[in-house]
């Protein structure tokens, strides 16, 4: 028998089903295209359909002309969701405490098998997967749209998105659960850990891992902050005494990343994503090319020559990135000219106001850096899209590489120049403090205040419209208005910018905090406010994102590890430049350089040995994974033997 989820709505025909996902088509979508899409969504799986429930959203309060009538609620029966969970290979906890891939046939072997067995995030992820894998059969184009070509095996949803027929697809918020999460997450100021399991249950593993990493990074900074405060108070003007702090920095940045791997593996195991097989990647919606044949899937799909993509990458994208780096270097030199001008004014007339003037060039430069990062980000996205990558993972890797290279150079080039060319530790400390504080203020404004203010304006318009018609008598919005309100909310673009911000903060701390010990303190304070602002944005400002069943933080782990290697080299160079170390080599600069390089190589070797010694996955989880693999092999052997008896 088919069952439904607790959350329900009533459609015009009186039937009940759970609205989980919203599809919004263009307001001028042709009727034949809508009828065809709905029939494909409702059709049985045996006939190539998605076998989902879908109904058109009713009219809002006092229908206005600008309201889009082509909004549809999509849901599914519990049995259909469970079958979809099996197809996706979702891991759930068994009655014996182990994590295993869910199968519908053995559903009663799983812990707490009942209506709440699948979280709403998992249900919405299942529906998204079923819609994404809805494929064309014999259709040559979307009905009514001769330019929207189709061929057997082509993803219908991806084609509708790429042609602008489908505007957006998003999961609905669950108001009661969202209220409970908001209260335990950000509505009360408390000194405690974040509710990561609740975040994972509502938003999925990808979001939970980000907030888990943010929390871990904040706690990992506490030792640096505790050492930095007395260091700042007692040795502030003595720049020669940063050697001990630099040595501690070297060990810290290596150990915390290795321990995070273990923490990440533990979370991923208990959330069921560590041992889950990666799904086969489909071509991106924006990927285009000449129709060909995929030898792996046997389906027809666009083919684009790899050689053409390489030409675009190396002959266009790479020169553009180099040009941007040159522009960043040019602006950096202008900044140093401004610093020299401000310093000359202060030397001529040392007053309070001319002392304040010393900080103005750094503040202006910090604002320019943030503006350049933002402009470059749009350019990088355009170029990466133009490169026409087939897979989303390839697209993301190329985008991350472009953005990381420019952001690293743009944010840290001036600090490297001051430290190793000018060798002015006082100016280095001043520039680092100004860049760090200014960037944090700008990020909080751009990421928290501005989106909140814009969303608040949208919400007020909706509520005024409802109150005007005297139908807004309860605190809860009617379902129709709730859906339309969420449709107008900003779209959450993923954790890219959040990880990028943490990457740059990690760089400020690990590279040069030995000359500005309060850097770790400032980053801790920033991260605490970041937890609350990010939580608020997720719950109140953005549409609910689809769950991302991630097992780790992906390419960002490599980015942080690369930064830690650079930190080893940087801190070794700073130690070699210190007067204490130079006093041991009063006559030979060459010996000093050779000893510094030798020490740097020894520390890098120690870092890699430490990486080898600290296991990425805890031993007890390795044993559980090995047992699961053993049982899978034994089950496969039994199946082969039983099949051979019938041959």
Secondary structure as GFF3:
##gff-version 3
##sequence-region A 1 647
A	DSSP	beta_strand	9	10	.	.	.	ID=ss1
A	DSSP	beta_strand	16	17	.	.	.	ID=ss2
A	DSSP	beta_strand	21	25	.	.	.	ID=ss3
A	DSSP	alpha_helix	31	42	.	.	.	ID=ss4
A	DSSP	three_ten_helix	45	47	.	.	.	ID=ss5
A	DSSP	beta_strand	53	56	.	.	.	ID=ss6
A	DSSP	beta_strand	71	75	.	.	.	ID=ss7
A	DSSP	alpha_helix	78	88	.	.	.	ID=ss8
A	DSSP	beta_strand	91	93	.	.	.	ID=ss9
A	DSSP	beta_strand	99	101	.	.	.	ID=ss10
A	DSSP	three_ten_helix	107	109	.	.	.	ID=ss11
A	DSSP	alpha_helix	120	132	.	.	.	ID=ss12
A	DSSP	beta_strand	141	142	.	.	.	ID=ss13
A	DSSP	beta_strand	145	149	.	.	.	ID=ss14
A	DSSP	alpha_helix	156	162	.	.	.	ID=ss15
A	DSSP	beta_strand	166	171	.	.	.	ID=ss16
A	DSSP	alpha_helix	175	185	.	.	.	ID=ss17
A	DSSP	alpha_helix	196	203	.	.	.	ID=ss18
A	DSSP	alpha_helix	205	235	.	.	.	ID=ss19
A	DSSP	three_ten_helix	239	241	.	.	.	ID=ss20
A	DSSP	alpha_helix	243	270	.	.	.	ID=ss21
A	DSSP	beta_strand	290	293	.	.	.	ID=ss22
A	DSSP	beta_strand	300	303	.	.	.	ID=ss23
A	DSSP	alpha_helix	306	312	.	.	.	ID=ss24
A	DSSP	pi_helix	313	317	.	.	.	ID=ss25
A	DSSP	alpha_helix	318	348	.	.	.	ID=ss26
A	DSSP	alpha_helix	352	386	.	.	.	ID=ss27
A	DSSP	alpha_helix	392	417	.	.	.	ID=ss28
A	DSSP	pi_helix	418	422	.	.	.	ID=ss29
A	DSSP	alpha_helix	425	444	.	.	.	ID=ss30
A	DSSP	pi_helix	445	449	.	.	.	ID=ss31
A	DSSP	alpha_helix	450	468	.	.	.	ID=ss32
A	DSSP	alpha_helix	479	488	.	.	.	ID=ss33
A	DSSP	alpha_helix	496	512	.	.	.	ID=ss34
A	DSSP	alpha_helix	519	536	.	.	.	ID=ss35
A	DSSP	pi_helix	537	541	.	.	.	ID=ss36
A	DSSP	alpha_helix	555	577	.	.	.	ID=ss37
A	DSSP	alpha_helix	579	582	.	.	.	ID=ss38
A	DSSP	alpha_helix	589	613	.	.	.	ID=ss39
A	DSSP	alpha_helix	619	645	.	.	.	ID=ss40
###
